[in-house]
Structures are given as C-alpha cells and as structure tokens.
Amino acid sequence: MAAASPAVVFDHVSKRFILHHDRPRSFQEWLVRRFRPDEDVEEFWALRDVSFSVARGEAVAFIGTNGAGKSSLLKLINGILTPTEGAVIVDGRISALLELGAGFHPDLTGRENIYLNGSILGLDRRTIDHLYPHIVKFAEIEDFIDMPVKHYSSGMYMRLGFAVAIHAEPDILLVDEVLAVGDAAFQTKCMHRILDLKKRGVTILIVSHDLDAVRKLCDRVFWLQNSHIRLAGAPSKVIAAYLDWVAQHQMDDLAEEAEEEAEAKTEAPTEPPAETLVAASETPADAPKPRGPTSKAIVPSAARHPDATRWGTYDAEITGVEFLDSAGKSAQAFDTGDRFTARIYYDAHKPIPHPMIGVAIHSEDGMHVTGPNTITSGYDISVLEGQGYVDYIVDDLPLIAGAYVFTAAIYDFWESTAFDHHDKAFVFRVRPGAPERYGVVMLPARWAHTPIDTHDTSASAPVQADRLR
Amino acid sequence: MSVMVNRARRPRLDKRVGELLRYRELVRNLVIRDLKARYKNSVLGFLWSLLNPLLMMLVFTVVFTVMLPSNIPNYPVFVLCALLPWNWFAGSLNGGINSVVGNANLVKKVYFPREALPLSVVLAQGVNFLLALPALFAMMLVFRIPFTAWLLLLPVVMLVQLVFSLGIALFVAALNVFFRDTGVIMEVLLQAWFFLTPVVYDIMVLPESKLILGHDVDVRRAAFILNPMASIIANYRVILYWGSPPAFDFLIRTAVTSLVILVVGYWFFIRVAGRFGEEI
C-alpha cells in the first residue's frame, strides 16, 4: 500500500437494522413464525449511502445528535457490524477506545488482564511484554498490579482500560465518547497522549459531544444527521453550523412544547401538588379554597426540565419564563459575555404587596451557581397585581459552556409563603467559545506578572496563603 | 499492513482460519483466563480436576458392581478411561454454548475473530483432561493394568475428539445467539447422549441383531455409525483399558466424520458471526 492511500474509506455504505418488535427468541416462536410470516418488522437505516475517505494521519470527528448513526459508523470501521450495502475499507491496525476494560476478567490481576486485553486487541506476547511497563506507568497502578481487578476502584479500572487501548500501537484509533476518563489530571494526560499519537501519524476517528475537544484535536469534522453526512469540512465551520442548527431546532421544539402545554392546560388543569395543601392549612379559614394553577400559558416559555417540580398557593402564578439575548430576541443558547435576560411572566390573582421574586441558576450537574432575589438586591416592587413580567438581567454573562437549569419563584416579603415556585424548571445553554474551559464561570479578572530579584535581601519573604488541611 | 474490507459478502473459510491464526495469542490468553478464573475462587483449586472424576468413578463403580453387577473386571479403570474424555466433551459443549452470549460485552465492543471464544473453551477443557490423566494412570497402576505401545495413539484419538467437539461447539455457540433455548435443549440432549455412548457400559453388550418395528437392526453398528462419540470413547478404552490395537477403519471413518462436522459447524458459525454484534 502506498503511503498516500487513505486509511479508511466508506464506499456507498448503508447499514440497516431490522427491529423485530417481537423477534423469536426460542425455537417454538420461530416455528410458529414460519407459518405466520406477517411479523411485526420495522426497518431502521442507521446509515444511508455514506461515502467518505480519511487520509492517513488525519484526525476527524463525527458529531450529531443521538441516533444520527455516529456509533454505528465506528462499529462498521471496527468490524463489529457488517454493512448492509457498500464496503468499508480499512488499511491498518485498529485500536478502539469504545468500552474501556470491556475484556477484563474481575478475578484476574491487573497484570493478567493487561495481557488478556492486549491480545484481544490483536497484540502478540512480545509486543505486550515490551509495552507492559509503559501501560502500568500510564495507568498509575504500580502498587495494585498483582491484585484482582475486582478490587480496583472504578477510576483505576478505567485508567487501566484506557492505558491498554492507547498503547496498542494502532495505525487507526477509534474514540467513542470516552475522553471523560477519571479525574481532570488524567483527562489532560489522555488528551496529551492522543495528541501525541496524532503527531506520530496515527489516524484518529472520534465521536464526541465535547465540541471543544473536537475543535482542538481534529482536522476535519463530519456532521451526521438522519443517517447522512449533512456537512463536512473545517471544524470551526461545521461546528458553528451544527450549533446554529441545534439552537434553531431547540426553538422549534420549544414552540411546539409550549403549544402542547397550553393545550394540556386548557384540557385538564393539573392537580395542585401536596405542598399546596400544607401551605393552604396555614391560610385563614375565610380564604378561598386552595386551587391549582389556573392561568393559561400565554407567553413563550423556555424548555422545561424533565425533573422540574412546582409548588405554591398559586395566588400569584408564574405563567412562563423567557430567555432573551443581547438583541432582546427569545433565545435558548447564549455566548459567554452576552447580555442575558430572564423574563418572568406572572399573573397575580390577588394583590401581592412587596413580593419577593427569586431566581436560581444551577449547572447541569446540580451545582448552585447563583440565587439572587429582588429583596436581597434591594429592588422593591410595591405590588404585583394582574399580569406583567419581571426581568432578571445579566449584562455580561460570566457562565462558560454548558447547560444550566433555571429556577423562578414568587414568595411573600418574608419568604414564608410560596405563591409559585418552579424549581429547576427551565433550561438554557451557553455555547462553547469562551477562552476559559474549566469550572462554570469566567470571573472578571486579569493577570499580572512580577519577577522577584532574589539577591535583593530587603525583599520580604512571600507570605503564603492558607493551605487546605 | 493489513487491509480489511468490511462488506456484506460472506467471508471465506480459509481467510478466517488465517485470521484466527494471527489471533493465536488471544486464544492462548482466553484459555489461561478460563483455567485461572475457574480455580482462583476454590480452595482446592486444580485438585478438583482430579477429584471430580475420581468421585464420579466411585459412584459408577458402586452402581455397576454392587447394585447392577456388570461383571466387568477392574471396573473403576474401565469407567474412568471413558469418563475423562466424556467430561471433556460435555464441558466443551456446556461452555461452548455460552461462549459467545456470555461474552456479549466483548463481542459488542471489540472486533476479534469470534470463533476464538468456543475454541478457547474446548481447548481449556482439553487442558483439564490432560491434567486429569495422571489420576487415570495412577488407577491403572493400582489395578495393574499394563501400559502398552498402543497408548502412543492417545494423541490421535484426542485430536479426533478435539475436531469433533469444536465442530459441535461452534454450531451451538452460534445457534444460542439467535435462540436462547438452545441451552435447555442441549441439557436434555447431553443427558441422552451420555447414555447412548458406552461410557458406563461396554459397547459389546449392545445387540448385533434386534427386531425393531419389524426390521432387523444391528444396534451396536448403528451406535458406532450414528454416534462419533461412541467410536471415540471406544477407541480410548481399547488403547487404555484393553491395551489392544484400535479398529483403524472405524477410527479413520470417525476422523473423517468429525472433520466434516467441524467444517459444517465452522461454516455456519462464520456465516452468522457478522450479525453477532447486533443480535446479542
């Protein structure tokens, strides 16, 4: 094979899955099926007439929503799946970071599993002998190498799996969403190792939702959608197009959802949750009976989080929350530094004097980022009556890339009665692109560098900050 | 550098064998995994490979010398020299049937020639057989059964059994991916097979002429022809217990039958192996 020949070629490849809704699992069913051929079969084309080629030493990524066919594509390269039509031509030895430690046997030691896993990847014993010390060192498990892996922590297990796969001297490396291995330090190490392999001319094909990593690592990006390649080209171009599409798509979904929600509300008013009854028992006897939310959603509302909960007396209701971008347009995705406005629409069924309007932002993994309210901010609203909206405005959004969950609530001044609390109910995203990548916020900060002249005895010894522990 | 072409076309048998040879290190490690994992969690470890057949021998000896006397001299050796190969065969099938399904996580995630899985089971059971042989030789010494030169044919008989077991194991391993009740059926089948094979009795007790449904049937011959295991077990017994030359014509015929079964089993296996990744 000439060096210029491509490493991977897809030649009009289609992959069809037959979804048997009740596939015969036993001989009896199979026999019955023979006489009743009208079985309930559905076809699903994971890939349809896909052609492309990847040059030797190139790093490409496949992005797209779940179910777009990305993982099937890697499995076709790997040989786990066979194409229904067309051909996949692979030139070189493949190593796959698909499922780390898939071949480990819990009763065998780390050492024995390295040899077993290495041979599953097609290595001979001499090669494994040679790679062994590097693998152990990389996985950072020197002290545990002769212990059965069933006693390993999940982190050690993953590290060992990654170490074996990454050292398998591949010509072609397949990576499926496993860049999130272990702690941050190990992730950095993995990333370095992959970049190192790339430098050495290894062809890399990855499937990832981590667009930042994709941008950093890849020469070319394929956007898969509906079993086809929708767009291919430079990472920045394809990722931008993909994000635009995602934002647009989410908007469409939201509009649809809001419509459905409105319909649902008119058809069947939801029962008030149990908390309402507790709150109601504290209200005076002559107060109107507790009721569920009555207002119809008449405003555009952000996407609702599946785990959202809602409680309150519903004397004043939040009828919707809308997120607005710098231009004042409804949006679901923002860039770091944008002006971000959360517009909270209310419908007060009775006058609420000096209400407390509160919001909270949580990161996707549950971290409480902020939780301001109108009282602590010293913003007094004399009374809520009828309908209107309250804006929570962040001029310079410091959040970095990720999904965030938004809470909105109306309480009385003393924060003792909840009128309407939508807990972790709304979702918005911040697009990647900010220079910072770690944590959740970018603080308004700057750097300054001062060298210290060590010969200058008059300089005072540096004072250390308090250390943890 | 190897170019792999993945397309819908059926793979060729010879190419697959070549690939399997390249993965021999994997087969070796799977065999080691099988053996190590089996003995690691038991106190007596590999002693079980010796103890288990000896205990079974004891049971059959009590049954067939005390309860149902068969008047076979040195019955313990008579039964043990058949029991060991039978255990190898039964173990190969019981293990082989789950070899692909039981490694679903591997099959779905990593590519390697899948036939390595049933092959490693049959080989691991073969190693067990070899480890148990000293127990048999010890029994032969105890009962003063002479070791003859025909013992040198042992590897030949073993090879025939390996070929036959592998063919069946490949077939049932693949079938079990698509029909999960293969295991249940196999259990009954193995039980029947055990009694149809002259393990605890002498093949010579089978009648050469018996009227079945109005037809004169040579039951002994039928057992030999229809059941390769009968011939294989009989050959073990001839060279170990009787110390006499095997019936070469039967041995060759059985070898050919076994080879045919291996080719058919292997052909079936690789014909459907491409679908394991999505069916399992």
Interface residues (C-beta under 8 A of the other chain):
Chain A: M1 F17 P24 R25 S26 F27 Q28 W30 K75 L76 I77 N78 G79 I80 L81 T82 P83 T84 E85 G86 A87 V88 I89 V90 D91 G92 R93 I94 A96 L98 E99 A102 G103 H105 D107 L108 E112 Y115 L116 S119 I120 L121 G122 L123 D124 R125 P148 D171
Chain B: M1 S2 V3 M4 V5 N6 R7 A8 R22 Y23 E25 L26 R28 N29 L30 I32 R33 K36 A37 K40 N41 N105 L106 V107 K108 K109 V110 Y111 F112 F179 R180 D181 I185 G274 R275 G277 E278
